[in-house]
Every structure is written in C-alpha cells, then in structure tokens.
C-alpha cells in the first residue's frame, strides 16, 4: 500500500470552473514496488519532473504550484 507523503488539491484554470479540481500526490515508491495505476492518474518520477521544468510551457501553473511544495526533493 502506498501512502502519500503529500497531497494537494487545486482548482484548475485559476478557479474559473468549480468542477475542475486537480489532485497532486507525492509518493515514495521503492524500486521493487509498482506504482498504483488508474485511468485518471498520470505518474512521473522526480527525474522526469526535473526535465519538464526546463521546458517552457510543459507544466501547468497548477502543477508548478503543487511542485513548489516538493522543491526540497528537486
């Protein structure tokens, strides 16, 4: 079982739509563990996030806000 180290819920698009809520979770997954899968999820590693941060426009404002909570690990 995976327990989030951190979970952040944010309204997407600057809060223009109350029905559009994104949940960002930070999990610590050991190399021999499987990442939980569901059609609603998109998982990336810290290495992938680090590379995406260098590409202008690759991450939404909401994702960058959530990532600001995990800068210690980046």
PQR file with spaces between the fields and no chain letter, atoms N, CA, C, O and H, PARSE charges and radii, in Angstrom:
ATOM       1  N    UNK     1       0.841   -1.176    0.000 -0.4000 1.5000
ATOM       2  CA   UNK     1       0.000    0.000    0.000 -0.0000 2.0000
ATOM       3  C    UNK     1       0.884    1.237    0.000  0.5500 1.7000
ATOM       4  O    UNK     1       1.910    1.284    0.678 -0.5500 1.4000
ATOM       5  N    UNK     2       0.471    2.234   -0.770 -0.4000 1.5000
ATOM       6  CA   UNK     2       1.207    3.495   -0.877 -0.0000 2.0000
ATOM       7  C    UNK     2       0.432    4.584   -0.145  0.5500 1.7000
ATOM       8  O    UNK     2      -0.763    4.776   -0.369 -0.5500 1.4000
ATOM       9  H    UNK     2      -0.363    2.196   -1.321  0.4000 1.0000
ATOM      10  N    UNK     3       1.131    5.285    0.727 -0.4000 1.5000
ATOM      11  CA   UNK     3       0.524    6.420    1.414 -0.0000 2.0000
ATOM      12  C    UNK     3       1.217    7.682    0.924  0.5500 1.7000
ATOM      13  O    UNK     3       2.446    7.740    0.903 -0.5500 1.4000
ATOM      14  H    UNK     3       2.101    5.129    0.909  0.4000 1.0000
ATOM      15  N    UNK     4       0.449    8.690    0.530 -0.4000 1.5000
ATOM      16  CA   UNK     4       1.077    9.915    0.027 -0.0000 2.0000
ATOM      17  C    UNK     4       1.896   10.616    1.107  0.5500 1.7000
ATOM      18  O    UNK     4       1.468   10.727    2.256 -0.5500 1.4000
ATOM      19  H    UNK     4      -0.549    8.643    0.547  0.4000 1.0000
ATOM      20  N    UNK     5       3.077   11.086    0.720 -0.4000 1.5000
ATOM      21  CA   UNK     5       3.852   11.953    1.599 -0.0000 2.0000
ATOM      22  C    UNK     5       3.188   13.323    1.655  0.5500 1.7000
ATOM      23  O    UNK     5       3.266   14.044    2.649 -0.5500 1.4000
ATOM      24  H    UNK     5       3.425   10.997   -0.213  0.4000 1.0000
ATOM      25  N    UNK     6       2.535   13.648    0.549 -0.4000 1.5000
ATOM      26  CA   UNK     6       1.878   14.943    0.435 -0.0000 2.0000
ATOM      27  C    UNK     6       0.767   14.834   -0.606  0.5500 1.7000
ATOM      28  O    UNK     6       0.911   14.112   -1.593 -0.5500 1.4000
ATOM      29  H    UNK     6       2.472   13.062   -0.259  0.4000 1.0000
ATOM      30  N    UNK     7      -0.317   15.532   -0.395 -0.4000 1.5000
ATOM      31  CA   UNK     7      -1.408   15.595   -1.374 -0.0000 2.0000
ATOM      32  C    UNK     7      -1.929   17.033   -1.410  0.5500 1.7000
ATOM      33  O    UNK     7      -2.210   17.632   -0.372 -0.5500 1.4000
ATOM      34  H    UNK     7      -0.434   16.118    0.407  0.4000 1.0000
ATOM      35  N    UNK     8      -2.050   17.571   -2.615 -0.4000 1.5000
ATOM      36  CA   UNK     8      -2.520   18.940   -2.809 -0.0000 2.0000
ATOM      37  C    UNK     8      -3.682   18.904   -3.786  0.5500 1.7000
ATOM      38  O    UNK     8      -3.589   18.279   -4.843 -0.5500 1.4000
ATOM      39  H    UNK     8      -1.821   17.085   -3.459  0.4000 1.0000
ATOM      40  N    UNK     9      -4.772   19.568   -3.441 -0.4000 1.5000
ATOM      41  CA   UNK     9      -5.923   19.705   -4.356 -0.0000 2.0000
ATOM      42  C    UNK     9      -6.016   21.163   -4.769  0.5500 1.7000
ATOM      43  O    UNK     9      -5.977   22.058   -3.925 -0.5500 1.4000
ATOM      44  H    UNK     9      -4.848   20.076   -2.583  0.4000 1.0000
ATOM      45  N    UNK    10      -6.141   21.401   -6.075 -0.4000 1.5000
ATOM      46  CA   UNK    10      -6.206   22.759   -6.586 -0.0000 2.0000
ATOM      47  C    UNK    10      -7.297   22.884   -7.645  0.5500 1.7000
ATOM      48  O    UNK    10      -7.557   21.954   -8.409 -0.5500 1.4000
ATOM      49  H    UNK    10      -6.173   20.674   -6.761  0.4000 1.0000
ATOM      50  N    UNK    11      -7.922   24.046   -7.669 -0.4000 1.5000
ATOM      51  CA   UNK    11      -8.838   24.360   -8.752 -0.0000 2.0000
ATOM      52  C    UNK    11      -8.006   24.658   -9.987  0.5500 1.7000
ATOM      53  O    UNK    11      -7.067   25.452   -9.928 -0.5500 1.4000
ATOM      54  H    UNK    11      -7.711   24.802   -7.048  0.4000 1.0000
ATOM      55  N    UNK    12      -8.342   24.027  -11.104 -0.4000 1.5000
ATOM      56  CA   UNK    12      -7.633   24.290  -12.347 -0.0000 2.0000
ATOM      57  C    UNK    12      -8.099   25.600  -12.962  0.5500 1.7000
ATOM      58  O    UNK    12      -9.141   26.145  -12.598 -0.5500 1.4000
ATOM      59  H    UNK    12      -9.105   23.382  -11.151  0.4000 1.0000
ATOM      60  N    UNK    13      -7.305   26.086  -13.898 -0.4000 1.5000
ATOM      61  CA   UNK    13      -7.643   27.285  -14.669 -0.0000 2.0000
ATOM      62  C    UNK    13      -7.948   28.496  -13.804  0.5500 1.7000
ATOM      63  O    UNK    13      -8.863   29.261  -14.111 -0.5500 1.4000
ATOM      64  H    UNK    13      -6.459   25.643  -14.193  0.4000 1.0000
ATOM      65  N    UNK    14      -7.208   28.678  -12.743 -0.4000 1.5000
ATOM      66  CA   UNK    14      -7.382   29.868  -11.931 -0.0000 2.0000
ATOM      67  C    UNK    14      -8.712   29.916  -11.205  0.5500 1.7000
ATOM      68  O    UNK    14      -9.167   30.998  -10.835 -0.5500 1.4000
ATOM      69  H    UNK    14      -6.465   28.057  -12.493  0.4000 1.0000
ATOM      70  N    UNK    15      -9.342   28.787  -10.993 -0.4000 1.5000
ATOM      71  CA   UNK    15     -10.597   28.744  -10.256 -0.0000 2.0000
ATOM      72  C    UNK    15     -11.816   29.136  -11.075  0.5500 1.7000
ATOM      73  O    UNK    15     -12.878   29.398  -10.510 -0.5500 1.4000
ATOM      74  H    UNK    15      -8.973   27.907  -11.294  0.4000 1.0000
ATOM      75  N    UNK    16     -11.684   29.180  -12.393 -0.4000 1.5000
ATOM      76  CA   UNK    16     -12.814   29.572  -13.239 -0.0000 2.0000
ATOM      77  C    UNK    16     -13.918   28.525  -13.274  0.5500 1.7000
ATOM      78  O    UNK    16     -15.072   28.852  -13.554 -0.5500 1.4000
ATOM      79  H    UNK    16     -10.821   28.967  -12.852  0.4000 1.0000
ATOM      80  N    UNK    17     -13.584   27.292  -12.998 -0.4000 1.5000
ATOM      81  CA   UNK    17     -14.584   26.233  -13.023 -0.0000 2.0000
ATOM      82  C    UNK    17     -14.496   25.448  -11.717  0.5500 1.7000
ATOM      83  O    UNK    17     -13.492   24.786  -11.451 -0.5500 1.4000
ATOM      84  H    UNK    17     -12.647   27.027  -12.771  0.4000 1.0000
ATOM      85  N    UNK    18     -15.529   25.522  -10.920 -0.4000 1.5000
ATOM      86  CA   UNK    18     -15.514   24.846   -9.617 -0.0000 2.0000
ATOM      87  C    UNK    18     -15.487   23.331   -9.763  0.5500 1.7000
ATOM      88  O    UNK    18     -15.141   22.626   -8.815 -0.5500 1.4000
ATOM      89  H    UNK    18     -16.344   26.059  -11.136  0.4000 1.0000
ATOM      90  N    UNK    19     -15.851   22.815  -10.948 -0.4000 1.5000
ATOM      91  CA   UNK    19     -15.888   21.375  -11.172 -0.0000 2.0000
ATOM      92  C    UNK    19     -14.542   20.818  -11.647  0.5500 1.7000
ATOM      93  O    UNK    19     -14.399   19.606  -11.804 -0.5500 1.4000
ATOM      94  H    UNK    19     -16.132   23.388  -11.718  0.4000 1.0000
ATOM      95  N    UNK    20     -13.568   21.679  -11.873 -0.4000 1.5000
ATOM      96  CA   UNK    20     -12.277   21.236  -12.398 -0.0000 2.0000
ATOM      97  C    UNK    20     -11.231   21.303  -11.286  0.5500 1.7000
ATOM      98  O    UNK    20     -10.560   22.318  -11.099 -0.5500 1.4000
ATOM      99  H    UNK    20     -13.684   22.664  -11.746  0.4000 1.0000
ATOM     100  N    UNK    21     -11.112   20.202  -10.559 -0.4000 1.5000
ATOM     101  CA   UNK    21     -10.181   20.130   -9.438 -0.0000 2.0000
ATOM     102  C    UNK    21      -9.121   19.074   -9.745  0.5500 1.7000
ATOM     103  O    UNK    21      -9.449   17.942  -10.103 -0.5500 1.4000
ATOM     104  H    UNK    21     -11.658   19.377  -10.711  0.4000 1.0000
ATOM     105  N    UNK    22      -7.853   19.451   -9.603 -0.4000 1.5000
ATOM     106  CA   UNK    22      -6.752   18.516   -9.803 -0.0000 2.0000
ATOM     107  C    UNK    22      -6.193   18.136   -8.440  0.5500 1.7000
ATOM     108  O    UNK    22      -6.097   18.972   -7.542 -0.5500 1.4000
ATOM     109  H    UNK    22      -7.587   20.370   -9.312  0.4000 1.0000
ATOM     110  N    UNK    23      -5.826   16.873   -8.294 -0.4000 1.5000
ATOM     111  CA   UNK    23      -5.179   16.399   -7.083 -0.0000 2.0000
ATOM     112  C    UNK    23      -3.775   15.949   -7.442  0.5500 1.7000
ATOM     113  O    UNK    23      -3.586   15.103   -8.316 -0.5500 1.4000
ATOM     114  H    UNK    23      -5.904   16.194   -9.024  0.4000 1.0000
ATOM     115  N    UNK    24      -2.791   16.522   -6.761 -0.4000 1.5000
ATOM     116  CA   UNK    24      -1.393   16.168   -6.956 -0.0000 2.0000
ATOM     117  C    UNK    24      -0.922   15.449   -5.706  0.5500 1.7000
ATOM     118  O    UNK    24      -1.103   15.948   -4.595 -0.5500 1.4000
ATOM     119  H    UNK    24      -2.945   17.209   -6.051  0.4000 1.0000
ATOM     120  N    UNK    25      -0.313   14.267   -5.880 -0.4000 1.5000
ATOM     121  CA   UNK    25       0.163   13.477   -4.745 -0.0000 2.0000
ATOM     122  C    UNK    25       1.645   13.181   -4.916  0.5500 1.7000
ATOM     123  O    UNK    25       2.127   12.969   -6.029 -0.5500 1.4000
ATOM     124  H    UNK    25      -0.166   13.862   -6.782  0.4000 1.0000
ATOM     125  N    UNK    26       2.351   13.171   -3.809 -0.4000 1.5000
ATOM     126  CA   UNK    26       3.747   12.778   -3.797 -0.0000 2.0000
ATOM     127  C    UNK    26       3.849   11.468   -3.046  0.5500 1.7000
ATOM     128  O    UNK    26       3.501   11.378   -1.868 -0.5500 1.4000
ATOM     129  H    UNK    26       1.959   13.344   -2.906  0.4000 1.0000
ATOM     130  N    UNK    27       4.342   10.434   -3.757 -0.4000 1.5000
ATOM     131  CA   UNK    27       4.519    9.109   -3.163 -0.0000 2.0000
ATOM     132  C    UNK    27       5.991    8.743   -3.193  0.5500 1.7000
ATOM     133  O    UNK    27       6.716    9.106   -4.119 -0.5500 1.4000
ATOM     134  H    UNK    27       4.625   10.507   -4.714  0.4000 1.0000
ATOM     135  N    UNK    28       6.415    8.033   -2.190 -0.4000 1.5000
ATOM     136  CA   UNK    28       7.738    7.431   -2.232 -0.0000 2.0000
ATOM     137  C    UNK    28       7.538    5.968   -2.611  0.5500 1.7000
ATOM     138  O    UNK    28       6.900    5.210   -1.881 -0.5500 1.4000
ATOM     139  H    UNK    28       5.827    7.737   -1.438  0.4000 1.0000
ATOM     140  N    UNK    29       8.084    5.581   -3.752 -0.4000 1.5000
ATOM     141  CA   UNK    29       7.923    4.224   -4.263 -0.0000 2.0000
ATOM     142  C    UNK    29       9.307    3.593   -4.374  0.5500 1.7000
ATOM     143  O    UNK    29      10.190    4.125   -5.046 -0.5500 1.4000
ATOM     144  H    UNK    29       8.602    6.197   -4.345  0.4000 1.0000
ATOM     145  N    UNK    30       9.481    2.481   -3.725 -0.4000 1.5000
ATOM     146  CA   UNK    30      10.748    1.761   -3.784 -0.0000 2.0000
ATOM     147  C    UNK    30      10.895    1.098   -5.156  0.5500 1.7000
ATOM     148  O    UNK    30       9.892    0.789   -5.797 -0.5500 1.4000
ATOM     149  H    UNK    30       8.763    2.048   -3.180  0.4000 1.0000
ATOM     150  N    UNK    31      12.125    0.876   -5.611 -0.4000 1.5000
ATOM     151  CA   UNK    31      12.346    0.307   -6.949 -0.0000 2.0000
ATOM     152  C    UNK    31      11.611   -1.012   -7.205  0.5500 1.7000
ATOM     153  O    UNK    31      11.254   -1.303   -8.347 -0.5500 1.4000
ATOM     154  H    UNK    31      12.941    1.127   -5.090  0.4000 1.0000
ATOM     155  N    UNK    32      11.382   -1.804   -6.171 -0.4000 1.5000
ATOM     156  CA   UNK    32      10.721   -3.093   -6.367 -0.0000 2.0000
ATOM     157  C    UNK    32       9.201   -3.007   -6.232  0.5500 1.7000
ATOM     158  O    UNK    32       8.523   -4.032   -6.285 -0.5500 1.4000
ATOM     159  H    UNK    32      11.672   -1.568   -5.244  0.4000 1.0000
ATOM     160  N    UNK    33       8.660   -1.810   -6.061 -0.4000 1.5000
ATOM     161  CA   UNK    33       7.213   -1.636   -5.919 -0.0000 2.0000
ATOM     162  C    UNK    33       6.600   -1.142   -7.223  0.5500 1.7000
ATOM     163  O    UNK    33       7.257   -0.490   -8.035 -0.5500 1.4000
ATOM     164  H    UNK    33       9.211   -0.976   -6.019  0.4000 1.0000
ATOM     165  N    UNK    34       5.330   -1.467   -7.398 -0.4000 1.5000
ATOM     166  CA   UNK    34       4.567   -0.998   -8.547 -0.0000 2.0000
ATOM     167  C    UNK    34       3.883    0.324   -8.198  0.5500 1.7000
ATOM     168  O    UNK    34       3.427    0.516   -7.071 -0.5500 1.4000
ATOM     169  H    UNK    34       4.797   -1.997   -6.738  0.4000 1.0000
ATOM     170  N    UNK    35       3.816    1.224   -9.165 -0.4000 1.5000
ATOM     171  CA   UNK    35       3.080    2.474   -8.988 -0.0000 2.0000
ATOM     172  C    UNK    35       1.608    2.182   -9.200  0.5500 1.7000
ATOM     173  O    UNK    35       1.250    1.507  -10.165 -0.5500 1.4000
ATOM     174  H    UNK    35       4.186    1.068  -10.081  0.4000 1.0000
ATOM     175  N    UNK    36       0.727    2.683   -8.302 -0.4000 1.5000
ATOM     176  CA   UNK    36      -0.711    2.451   -8.487 -0.0000 2.0000
ATOM     177  C    UNK    36      -1.167    2.986   -9.852  0.5500 1.7000
ATOM     178  O    UNK    36      -0.753    4.066  -10.274 -0.5500 1.4000
ATOM     179  H    UNK    36       1.018    3.231   -7.517  0.4000 1.0000
ATOM     180  N    UNK    37      -2.014    2.226  -10.526 -0.4000 1.5000
ATOM     181  CA   UNK    37      -2.485    2.610  -11.854 -0.0000 2.0000
ATOM     182  C    UNK    37      -3.995    2.794  -11.871  0.5500 1.7000
ATOM     183  O    UNK    37      -4.740    2.000  -11.297 -0.5500 1.4000
ATOM     184  H    UNK    37      -2.350    1.348  -10.183  0.4000 1.0000
ATOM     185  N    UNK    38      -4.428    3.846  -12.532 -0.4000 1.5000
ATOM     186  CA   UNK    38      -5.846    4.046  -12.831 -0.0000 2.0000
ATOM     187  C    UNK    38      -5.926    4.956  -14.046  0.5500 1.7000
ATOM     188  O    UNK    38      -4.973    5.683  -14.328 -0.5500 1.4000
ATOM     189  H    UNK    38      -3.823    4.491  -12.999  0.4000 1.0000
ATOM     190  N    UNK    39      -7.033    4.936  -14.771 -0.4000 1.5000
ATOM     191  CA   UNK    39      -7.154    5.770  -15.975 -0.0000 2.0000
ATOM     192  C    UNK    39      -7.076    7.270  -15.682  0.5500 1.7000
ATOM     193  O    UNK    39      -6.743    8.051  -16.573 -0.5500 1.4000
ATOM     194  H    UNK    39      -7.807    4.345  -14.542  0.4000 1.0000
ATOM     195  N    UNK    40      -7.374    7.678  -14.464 -0.4000 1.5000
ATOM     196  CA   UNK    40      -7.381    9.097  -14.122 -0.0000 2.0000
ATOM     197  C    UNK    40      -6.003    9.624  -13.731  0.5500 1.7000
ATOM     198  O    UNK    40      -5.813   10.836  -13.636 -0.5500 1.4000
ATOM     199  H    UNK    40      -7.645    7.043  -13.740  0.4000 1.0000
ATOM     200  N    UNK    41      -5.043    8.734  -13.502 -0.4000 1.5000
ATOM     201  CA   UNK    41      -3.749    9.135  -12.974 -0.0000 2.0000
ATOM     202  C    UNK    41      -2.697    9.277  -14.061  0.5500 1.7000
ATOM     203  O    UNK    41      -2.751    8.620  -15.101 -0.5500 1.4000
ATOM     204  H    UNK    41      -5.198    7.749  -13.579  0.4000 1.0000
ATOM     205  N    UNK    42      -1.749   10.145  -13.792 -0.4000 1.5000
ATOM     206  CA   UNK    42      -0.558   10.302  -14.619 -0.0000 2.0000
ATOM     207  C    UNK    42       0.615   10.425  -13.658  0.5500 1.7000
ATOM     208  O    UNK    42       0.715   11.409  -12.925 -0.5500 1.4000
ATOM     209  H    UNK    42      -1.705   10.678  -12.947  0.4000 1.0000
ATOM     210  N    UNK    43       1.499    9.443  -13.652 -0.4000 1.5000
ATOM     211  CA   UNK    43       2.609    9.413  -12.705 -0.0000 2.0000
ATOM     212  C    UNK    43       3.896    9.781  -13.412  0.5500 1.7000
ATOM     213  O    UNK    43       4.145    9.348  -14.537 -0.5500 1.4000
ATOM     214  H    UNK    43       1.418    8.643  -14.247  0.4000 1.0000
ATOM     215  N    UNK    44       4.715   10.582  -12.746 -0.4000 1.5000
ATOM     216  CA   UNK    44       6.038   10.932  -13.257 -0.0000 2.0000
ATOM     217  C    UNK    44       7.046   10.825  -12.122  0.5500 1.7000
ATOM     218  O    UNK    44       6.704   11.013  -10.954 -0.5500 1.4000
ATOM     219  H    UNK    44       4.513   10.934  -11.832  0.4000 1.0000
ATOM     220  N    UNK    45       8.262   10.529  -12.467 -0.4000 1.5000
ATOM     221  CA   UNK    45       9.322   10.444  -11.470 -0.0000 2.0000
ATOM     222  C    UNK    45       9.882   11.838  -11.217  0.5500 1.7000
ATOM     223  O    UNK    45       9.618   12.763  -11.986 -0.5500 1.4000
ATOM     224  H    UNK    45       8.540   10.376  -13.415  0.4000 1.0000
ATOM     225  N    UNK    46      10.653   11.993  -10.145 -0.4000 1.5000
ATOM     226  CA   UNK    46      11.294   13.277   -9.882 -0.0000 2.0000
ATOM     227  C    UNK    46      12.250   13.656  -11.005  0.5500 1.7000
ATOM     228  O    UNK    46      12.388   14.833  -11.337 -0.5500 1.4000
ATOM     229  H    UNK    46      10.867   11.242   -9.521  0.4000 1.0000
ATOM     230  N    UNK    47      12.910   12.660  -11.590 -0.4000 1.5000
ATOM     231  CA   UNK    47      13.797   12.927  -12.724 -0.0000 2.0000
ATOM     232  C    UNK    47      13.036   13.476  -13.922  0.5500 1.7000
ATOM     233  O    UNK    47      13.508   14.394  -14.592 -0.5500 1.4000
ATOM     234  H    UNK    47      12.798   11.704  -11.320  0.4000 1.0000
ATOM     235  N    UNK    48      11.863   12.919  -14.193 -0.4000 1.5000
ATOM     236  CA   UNK    48      11.040   13.414  -15.296 -0.0000 2.0000
ATOM     237  C    UNK    48      10.549   14.827  -15.011  0.5500 1.7000
ATOM     238  O    UNK    48      10.536   15.671  -15.907 -0.5500 1.4000
ATOM     239  H    UNK    48      11.480   12.173  -13.649  0.4000 1.0000
ATOM     240  N    UNK    49      10.146   15.092  -13.775 -0.4000 1.5000
ATOM     241  CA   UNK    49       9.700   16.439  -13.407 -0.0000 2.0000
ATOM     242  C    UNK    49      10.841   17.434  -13.590  0.5500 1.7000
ATOM     243  O    UNK    49      10.640   18.523  -14.127 -0.5500 1.4000
ATOM     244  H    UNK    49      10.157   14.407  -13.047  0.4000 1.0000
ATOM     245  N    UNK    50      12.020   17.065  -13.149 -0.4000 1.5000
ATOM     246  CA   UNK    50      13.177   17.939  -13.275 -0.0000 2.0000
ATOM     247  C    UNK    50      13.408   18.320  -14.741  0.5500 1.7000
ATOM     248  O    UNK    50      13.675   19.483  -15.046 -0.5500 1.4000
ATOM     249  H    UNK    50      12.183   16.180  -12.712  0.4000 1.0000
ATOM     250  N    UNK    51      13.305   17.344  -15.644 -0.4000 1.5000
ATOM     251  CA   UNK    51      13.480   17.635  -17.073 -0.0000 2.0000
ATOM     252  C    UNK    51      12.343   18.489  -17.609  0.5500 1.7000
ATOM     253  O    UNK    51      12.580   19.388  -18.416 -0.5500 1.4000
ATOM     254  H    UNK    51      13.088   16.400  -15.396  0.4000 1.0000
ATOM     255  N    UNK    52      11.105   18.225  -17.176 -0.4000 1.5000
ATOM     256  CA   UNK    52       9.960   19.007  -17.645 -0.0000 2.0000
ATOM     257  C    UNK    52      10.029   20.463  -17.195  0.5500 1.7000
ATOM     258  O    UNK    52       9.584   21.354  -17.919 -0.5500 1.4000
ATOM     259  H    UNK    52      10.913   17.495  -16.520  0.4000 1.0000
ATOM     260  N    UNK    53      10.579   20.713  -16.017 -0.4000 1.5000
ATOM     261  CA   UNK    53      10.692   22.078  -15.509 -0.0000 2.0000
ATOM     262  C    UNK    53      11.558   22.956  -16.412  0.5500 1.7000
ATOM     263  O    UNK    53      11.425   24.180  -16.404 -0.5500 1.4000
ATOM     264  H    UNK    53      10.940   19.989  -15.430  0.4000 1.0000
ATOM     265  N    UNK    54      12.430   22.341  -17.176 -0.4000 1.5000
ATOM     266  CA   UNK    54      13.326   23.088  -18.057 -0.0000 2.0000
ATOM     267  C    UNK    54      12.689   23.420  -19.405  0.5500 1.7000
ATOM     268  O    UNK    54      13.270   24.166  -20.194 -0.5500 1.4000
ATOM     269  H    UNK    54      12.538   21.347  -17.182  0.4000 1.0000
ATOM     270  N    UNK    55      11.502   22.875  -19.677 -0.4000 1.5000
ATOM     271  CA   UNK    55      10.817   23.093  -20.952 -0.0000 2.0000
ATOM     272  C    UNK    55       9.701   24.117  -20.730  0.5500 1.7000
ATOM     273  O    UNK    55       8.738   23.822  -20.022 -0.5500 1.4000
ATOM     274  H    UNK    55      11.030   22.269  -19.037  0.4000 1.0000
ATOM     275  N    UNK    56       9.807   25.304  -21.315 -0.4000 1.5000
ATOM     276  CA   UNK    56       8.759   26.317  -21.127 -0.0000 2.0000
ATOM     277  C    UNK    56       7.393   25.794  -21.565  0.5500 1.7000
ATOM     278  O    UNK    56       7.245   25.261  -22.665 -0.5500 1.4000
ATOM     279  H    UNK    56      10.589   25.544  -21.891  0.4000 1.0000
ATOM     280  N    UNK    57       6.395   25.952  -20.690 -0.4000 1.5000
ATOM     281  CA   UNK    57       5.025   25.563  -21.006 -0.0000 2.0000
ATOM     282  C    UNK    57       4.714   24.087  -20.847  0.5500 1.7000
ATOM     283  O    UNK    57       3.589   23.668  -21.121 -0.5500 1.4000
ATOM     284  H    UNK    57       6.515   26.384  -19.797  0.4000 1.0000
ATOM     285  N    UNK    58       5.689   23.275  -20.407 -0.4000 1.5000
ATOM     286  CA   UNK    58       5.445   21.829  -20.287 -0.0000 2.0000
ATOM     287  C    UNK    58       4.558   21.497  -19.094  0.5500 1.7000
ATOM     288  O    UNK    58       3.877   20.471  -19.105 -0.5500 1.4000
ATOM     289  H    UNK    58       6.603   23.615  -20.184  0.4000 1.0000
ATOM     290  N    UNK    59       4.552   22.340  -18.068 -0.4000 1.5000
ATOM     291  CA   UNK    59       3.732   22.107  -16.878 -0.0000 2.0000
ATOM     292  C    UNK    59       2.757   23.265  -16.687  0.5500 1.7000
ATOM     293  O    UNK    59       3.091   24.418  -16.958 -0.5500 1.4000
ATOM     294  H    UNK    59       5.105   23.173  -18.059  0.4000 1.0000
ATOM     295  N    UNK    60       1.563   22.952  -16.224 -0.4000 1.5000
ATOM     296  CA   UNK    60       0.570   23.983  -15.974 -0.0000 2.0000
ATOM     297  C    UNK    60       0.951   24.815  -14.757  0.5500 1.7000
ATOM     298  O    UNK    60       1.794   24.409  -13.957 -0.5500 1.4000
ATOM     299  H    UNK    60       1.292   22.014  -16.004  0.4000 1.0000
ATOM     300  N    UNK    61       0.328   25.977  -14.622 -0.4000 1.5000
ATOM     301  CA   UNK    61       0.537   26.804  -13.431 -0.0000 2.0000
ATOM     302  C    UNK    61       0.191   26.023  -12.178  0.5500 1.7000
ATOM     303  O    UNK    61       0.878   26.133  -11.163 -0.5500 1.4000
ATOM     304  H    UNK    61      -0.357   26.307  -15.272  0.4000 1.0000
ATOM     305  N    UNK    62      -0.875   25.234  -12.245 -0.4000 1.5000
ATOM     306  CA   UNK    62      -1.298   24.445  -11.089 -0.0000 2.0000
ATOM     307  C    UNK    62      -0.252   23.402  -10.716  0.5500 1.7000
ATOM     308  O    UNK    62       0.048   23.210   -9.537 -0.5500 1.4000
ATOM     309  H    UNK    62      -1.434   25.144  -13.070  0.4000 1.0000
ATOM     310  N    UNK    63       0.297   22.737  -11.711 -0.4000 1.5000
ATOM     311  CA   UNK    63       1.329   21.731  -11.445 -0.0000 2.0000
ATOM     312  C    UNK    63       2.572   22.389  -10.855  0.5500 1.7000
ATOM     313  O    UNK    63       3.173   21.854   -9.923 -0.5500 1.4000
ATOM     314  H    UNK    63       0.053   22.893  -12.669  0.4000 1.0000
ATOM     315  N    UNK    64       2.958   23.535  -11.384 -0.4000 1.5000
ATOM     316  CA   UNK    64       4.124   24.227  -10.830 -0.0000 2.0000
ATOM     317  C    UNK    64       3.869   24.676   -9.397  0.5500 1.7000
ATOM     318  O    UNK    64       4.776   24.630   -8.566 -0.5500 1.4000
ATOM     319  H    UNK    64       2.470   23.969  -12.141  0.4000 1.0000
ATOM     320  N    UNK    65       2.651   25.106   -9.097 -0.4000 1.5000
ATOM     321  CA   UNK    65       2.316   25.487   -7.718 -0.0000 2.0000
ATOM     322  C    UNK    65       2.426   24.289   -6.789  0.5500 1.7000
ATOM     323  O    UNK    65       2.981   24.395   -5.695 -0.5500 1.4000
ATOM     324  H    UNK    65       1.914   25.143   -9.772  0.4000 1.0000
ATOM     325  N    UNK    66       1.900   23.154   -7.219 -0.4000 1.5000
ATOM     326  CA   UNK    66       1.985   21.936   -6.394 -0.0000 2.0000
ATOM     327  C    UNK    66       3.442   21.517   -6.225  0.5500 1.7000
ATOM     328  O    UNK    66       3.843   21.085   -5.145 -0.5500 1.4000
ATOM     329  H    UNK    66       1.449   23.067   -8.107  0.4000 1.0000
ATOM     330  N    UNK    67       4.236   21.643   -7.289 -0.4000 1.5000
ATOM     331  CA   UNK    67       5.642   21.254   -7.211 -0.0000 2.0000
ATOM     332  C    UNK    67       6.433   22.148   -6.267  0.5500 1.7000
ATOM     333  O    UNK    67       7.460   21.729   -5.732 -0.5500 1.4000
ATOM     334  H    UNK    67       3.910   21.993   -8.167  0.4000 1.0000
ATOM     335  N    UNK    68       5.969   23.364   -6.059 -0.4000 1.5000
ATOM     336  CA   UNK    68       6.707   24.253   -5.152 -0.0000 2.0000
ATOM     337  C    UNK    68       6.748   23.654   -3.739  0.5500 1.7000
ATOM     338  O    UNK    68       7.616   24.005   -2.941 -0.5500 1.4000
ATOM     339  H    UNK    68       5.135   23.705   -6.493  0.4000 1.0000
ATOM     340  N    UNK    69       5.826   22.766   -3.439 -0.4000 1.5000
ATOM     341  CA   UNK    69       5.808   22.124   -2.129 -0.0000 2.0000
ATOM     342  C    UNK    69       6.865   21.033   -2.001  0.5500 1.7000
ATOM     343  O    UNK    69       7.183   20.602   -0.892 -0.5500 1.4000
ATOM     344  H    UNK    69       5.120   22.480   -4.088  0.4000 1.0000
ATOM     345  N    UNK    70       7.402   20.589   -3.113 -0.4000 1.5000
ATOM     346  CA   UNK    70       8.380   19.495   -3.069 -0.0000 2.0000
ATOM     347  C    UNK    70       9.752   19.921   -3.573  0.5500 1.7000
ATOM     348  O    UNK    70      10.551   19.070   -3.962 -0.5500 1.4000
ATOM     349  H    UNK    70       7.144   20.939   -4.014  0.4000 1.0000
ATOM     350  N    UNK    71      10.038   21.204   -3.574 -0.4000 1.5000
ATOM     351  CA   UNK    71      11.318   21.695   -4.077 -0.0000 2.0000
ATOM     352  C    UNK    71      12.509   21.075   -3.346  0.5500 1.7000
ATOM     353  O    UNK    71      13.590   20.935   -3.918 -0.5500 1.4000
ATOM     354  H    UNK    71       9.389   21.895   -3.258  0.4000 1.0000
ATOM     355  N    UNK    72      12.311   20.716   -2.116 -0.4000 1.5000
ATOM     356  CA   UNK    72      13.380   20.085   -1.343 -0.0000 2.0000
ATOM     357  C    UNK    72      13.935   18.865   -2.069  0.5500 1.7000
ATOM     358  O    UNK    72      15.143   18.626   -2.045 -0.5500 1.4000
ATOM     359  H    UNK    72      11.433   20.830   -1.651  0.4000 1.0000
ATOM     360  N    UNK    73      13.071   18.096   -2.710 -0.4000 1.5000
ATOM     361  CA   UNK    73      13.499   16.864   -3.385 -0.0000 2.0000
ATOM     362  C    UNK    73      13.991   17.098   -4.794  0.5500 1.7000
ATOM     363  O    UNK    73      14.619   16.213   -5.374 -0.5500 1.4000
ATOM     364  H    UNK    73      12.090   18.290   -2.729  0.4000 1.0000
ATOM     365  N    UNK    74      13.727   18.255   -5.362 -0.4000 1.5000
ATOM     366  CA   UNK    74      14.155   18.539   -6.730 -0.0000 2.0000
ATOM     367  C    UNK    74      15.542   19.142   -6.703  0.5500 1.7000
ATOM     368  O    UNK    74      16.098   19.460   -7.754 -0.5500 1.4000
ATOM     369  H    UNK    74      13.216   18.974   -4.890  0.4000 1.0000
